[in-house]
Amino acid sequence: MGLPLSFEFFPPKTPEGAEKLRAVRQKLYTAGPEFCSVTYGAGGSTQQGTFDTVRDILAEGVDAASHFSCIGATRASVREQLATLKAMGVKRLVALRGDLPSGYGLGGEFQYASDLVAFIRAETGRDFHIEVAAYPEVHPQARSPEADLQAYAAKVKAGADSAITQYFYSSDAYFRFVEDARRLGAEVPVVPGIMPITSSSQLLRFSDACGAEIPRWIRLRLQGFGDDIESIKAFGLDVVTTLCERLRSGGAPSLHFYTMNQSVATLEIVRRLQLG
């Protein structure tokens, strides 16, 4: 059974990184992604790199989504960036509140991602397909699970077309989130974000930083492998493929892979799922 796919990249910092990412993208394009998204640094710190990478993907004949954050931004600066993206041929945006660079106070004219979504809709009508973030295991800064759901529903009501989740390893958390969101009238497609497991230290570091839950049994198995990279990768492929199979059979609309600018693990999971 086919399922649409999309891939996320971060903007490379060096010419060598850009060259390497170009080769990675060519490999991943063989899976036929619906689109590829490019992340945006805190406070827009990677804006030029983000836009350059988006431009490259579009030139390669693939639909590209630019991440777009509003913390510290003004209406005028957002208006200008939207015009730039539209002129580039971008049709998709991932609208986020975003993180402040360290040492900054809370500035700008937008407080929440829902404010940004509403502004983009008011300024550009239906020019862009707007994705927003969803947190099946609750945003780490949310006051409560209920407050987090209300914040998500506000983004959908402001005009979001679909959502991409933070990565997770519990399919139950995803299905419960979708159910709870629908109960609040937020009925747009919720696309699961998938993080392949290729390094235990990297995964644990990321997860501690962003609030994604690593189930105890996975954490203990990874720790048990120590420095055995091959065992970690083999275990990771099994765990993530099984997760994707559960999501597919439960009705997930598509899968969005956090590639970390690598192709091997993502392509192997896609192959096992017989997608692409």
ABEGO torsion letter per residue (X at the ends): XBBBBBBBBBBBABAAAAAAAAAAAAAAAAAGBABBBBBBBBGGAAAAAAAAAAAAAAAAGBBBBBBBBABGBBAAAAAAAAAAAAAAGBABBBBBAEBBBBGBBBBEABABAAAAAAAAAAAAEAABBBBBBBBAAEBAABABAAAAAAAAAAAAAAGBABBBBBBBABAAAAAAAAAAAAAAGBABBBBBBBBBBABAAAAAAAAAAAGBBBBAAAAAAAAAAEABAAAAAAAAAAAAAAAAAAAAAAGBABBBBBAGGBAAAAAAAAAAAGBX
